[in-house]
Amino acid sequence: MEGKVALVTGLTGQDGSYLTELLLSKGYDVYGLVRRLSSPSTTNIKHLLSEVNFIQGDLIDQSSLDNAIYSCKPDEVYNLAAQSFVGTSWEQPVLTGEVNAIGVTRLLEAIRKNKKDAKFYQASSSEMFGKVVEMPQTEKTPFYPRSPYGISKVYSYYYTVNYRESYDMFCSNGILFNHESPRRGIEFVTRKITDSVAKISLGLASELRLGNLDAKRDWGFAGDYVKAMWMMLQHDKPDDFVIATGETHSVREFVELAFSEVGLDYKDYVVVDPKFFRPAEVNILLGDYGKAKNLLKWEPEVSFKELISMMVKSDLDKNDVR
């Protein structure tokens, strides 16, 4: 493994930070593509800053992507950068398409022109299934996206397949179902819940406002899921894989377990607010990871209850300033 070079986009995000830890532990030379921001967010990777090489670039700027691939000549490219929040995609649909869809085309072109033998991982999403047409969802389930985010991910999924088939490039899609961790952004419902539970428990807040409590998701731990990303690029041929837990839970179940971690009843604190409902709702997602289990020997390790416990404990530590 010694001497492999990996380029990770979205390195400062939840998945990027866990993946970078994994790659460094395997002896990779890791490069991170980072956007030029006036105050860059490095919270998730502050413990890794001295071990990573940073290249400035942006998925909406072709020349910066060409330069990144040309300069670091990666063996593997992991594209985790995205406008990654479904809710925001309704407010910024054009930007979501520009980054998540066209941006992937730009990155694939940069690889094709500058390092065609690099292996490419595309972060696809269970949101592509949207209004699901079968249960559970597998690699063969038709897509029916229900948000600008989901639509952008379908576009980039097929572009990844197209470059694999047209140019004989090693391009794989990981169709990841919801995956969370203490490093999840505060705008995501799971982290919003655990952070609010911690604040309520510590007397820093009095209520939690949420939308559809009956929406069901297949939730896993991000640290488990990045192992699957790496395994896909070590597989003998490029392919597409559903990564999930095979269990579905409602937002209500998530809330109930999170409040029970601090000995409280969620019904005393949760307020359903219509403003958090989406124009088109995805009611249920449930993934079948059988292909990844059979071909990659991958399985999730952290349970739903363990995940929630981990997140609540982390947020209690972050919010307790006494």
N, C-alpha and C positions, 0 to 999 in steps of 0.2 A: 504493500500500500504506500510505502514511502515515496515521496516525490510527486504525488498526484496534485494537480491544481484544480480548484473549484472556484467558479464565480457564482456568487449568490446575490440575486436582486431581492430587495425587501429584507435585507439582513437585520435591520433594526426592529423588525416586527416580532410578534410572538413566535411564529414558525421559524423565521430566519435565525433567531437567537438560539433556539434549541438545535436546529440543524447545524449551525456553526459550531456549537459545542461538540456535537457528534463527529463532524468532519475533522476538527482539530484533534479529537481523541484518537482518530484513525490515521493521524500523521499527514493530513492534507495541508497544502499551502492554500489558505482561504483568502479570496478577494471579495470585497463587498462593493456592489454598485450603490452609491448613495446620491440622493438629490442634493443640490445646493440649497440649503435653508438657512435663514438668518439665525435660527436657534435649533439646530438638529437635535432630534430625540434619540438619545443613546442609553436610556434607562435600562433596556433589556440586555444590552451588550457591554455595559460599563466595565464588567469584569473581563471582557475579551479584547478591549481596545488595543492593547499592546501586541496582540497575537494575530490581528487581521490587517490586511492591506486594503486600503480604501481607494476606489476609483470613482471620480465624479461622473455622473451620467443620469439619464432620464429616459424612460420608455417613450416619451413623446419627442425625443431628439435622436434622429438616426445617426448623425455623425458621432455622437458621444457613445452610442452602442458599438458602432464599428471600431472606434478607438479602444473601447474596453476589451473587446474580444481580441483585437490585434495585439494589444499591449501585454495582456496576461496569458494569452494562448491556453485557455482552460481545457482540461480533459473532460470536465463535467460542468454544466450550467444549470442552476436551479432557479427558475423564474417564480419567485414568491411575491414580487412587487405587484400591487394592484390598488385600485380604489376598492377597498375590501369590505365596505359596509353597505349592506343591502338597502337600508333606510336612506342613506345619502344618494344612492343611485337614482332615486325618484326625483331628488332635488337637482342633481347634476348628471343627467343622463348622457349628455354629449361628452363630458369629461370622462365618465365611466367607460364609454365606448372607445374613446381616444387612447386611454391607458390600457384597459383590460383586453381590448380586441385588437385594434391597430398596433398597439405597443408590442404585442406578442409577435405580430408579423414582422415588425422592425427588428426585433431581437433575433428571430429565426433567419432573417435576411443577413444580419450581421454575422451570424454563425456560419451560414452557407458560404459567404464570401471570404471570411477570414480564418475559419477553423472548422472546416466541414466535418471532421471526424470527432468533434466534441459531442458528448452525450448530453441530451437536453431533457430536462424535467419541467413540465408545465403543471402549475397548480390549478387543476380544474376543480369543480365544486358540485356538491349535491344539489345546489340551487338550480342547476341545469334541468333537473327532473321536475321541479316546480309542482305543477298540478299533476301528481303522479298517476300514471296509467296502469301500474301494476305494483303489487307488494310481494316481497321487498324489491328494492331496485338493484339491478345488476348492471354489468357492462353492456348488456344488450337491451336494456330498457330504453324506449324512445324518450327523447327530451321534450319537455313542455315548460319552458321557463316562464316565470310569472313576475319578473322584475327586470329593469334595465341591467342590473348586475348579472342576473342569470343568463340573459340574452348575450351579454358581452362574453361570458364564459363559454357559451356554446360556440360562438364565433372562433375564439382562440383554441378551443378543443379541436375543431375541425381543421384549423390551420396547422396545428401540430401533427395531426394525422396526415394531412396533405403533404407536408414537407417530408415526413417519413416515407410516404409511398412514392412521391415524385422525384425526390433527390437521394433516396437510399440513405437518409440520415437517421441516427439513433435518437428518436424523439418519442417520449412517453408521457402520457397523461395520468396523473393521480387524481381520481375523482373522490376527493376527500369529503366525508360528511363532517358535521359540526365537530370541532375539536377546540377545547378550552384549556386554560391553565391560569395560574396566578399572574402570568404576563399578558393576559388578554386585555385588549383595549377597553377602557371604561365605557365606551359607547355601545359595546355589545351587551345584549340582555343578560347573559350569564354573569359577567363581571359587574354589571350594574346591580344585579341582585346581591351578589356576595359582598360588594362594597357597602351597599345600603344596609344589609344585615349587620355588618360590623359596626357601622355608624349608629344604627338604632340600638344595638346591644351596649354601645359605649355612651349612649345618651347624647349623641351628636346629631341625630335626625329622628323624626317622629313617624314618617310614612315612606312608602315605596310605591310609586305610580308606574303601572305597567299596562300593556295593551292586551292582546289575546292570550289568556292563560291556558287555553285549550289547544294551542298549537303544539304539535309533537315533533321532536327531533331525535336524531341518533347522535348522542354526545359522547365523545371520547377525549382522551388526554393528548394534547399536542406533542408532548415528549415521546409518546408511543408512535404517533403518526409520522414524525420526521424520519424515524427508522425505516418506515415503508418507502419513503421517497428515495432514500439512499439505496435500499434493496432493489428498487426498480431499475436504477442505472447500473447495478451489478449483474442484473439478469442477463442471460445469454442473448436475448433479442429484445428490441423495443416493443412495448405493449401498453395497454391501458388497464388500470386497476381501480376498482372500488375499494376504498379504505374506510371502514366503519366498525361498529361494535356488534351490529345485529340486534340491538335493543332500541326501542323507542320510548321516550318519556315526555310527558307534557311539561310546559313551562310551570304549571301549577305544582307538579311533583318536585321540580327543581327548587321552587320557592319554599315548599313545605319542608324539604330536607335541609335547605340552607338555614331556615329559621330554627329548626329543631337542633341544629348544631350549637346554638346559643340558648337553648331552652325556652324559645318563644313560639307562640302560635301565629302563623302568617296572617290569619284572618283579622287579627287586631291591627295590622299595619299596612296591608296591601290595598291600594285603591286602583280600580280599573279605570283608565283614562282613554276615552275614544281617540284622542289625538295620536296615540301610539299604534293605532290600527293602520295597516297598509292598504293602498288602493286595490291590490290583488294579493290575497293571502295565500301562503303555502301552508296547508293544514297539517301535513304529516310527511315525514321522511324516515325511511328505514332501509339501511344498506345491507347487502349480502356480500361479505368479504371472502367468500369461498375461494375465488380464483387466486387472490393474494395469499391465502392460507396454503393452497395446494402448490402454487408455483414459486412463491417467494418464501414460504414457511413463516409468514408474518401473522401475528395475532396481537390483539390489544391486551395490555397487562393491567392497566388501572381501571377499576370499576367506576360506575356512575356515582355511587355513594362516596368512594374514596376521593374522586375528583372534586366533588362539592366540598368535602371536608378540608381538602388541601387548599382550596381557594378561599374558604371562609377564614381558616386559620391565618393565611397570608394577609388577608385584608384586615383582620383584627390587629395583627402586628403593625401594619402600615398606618392604621388609624389611631392606635393607642400611643399617644404622645406623652403619657404621664411618666 
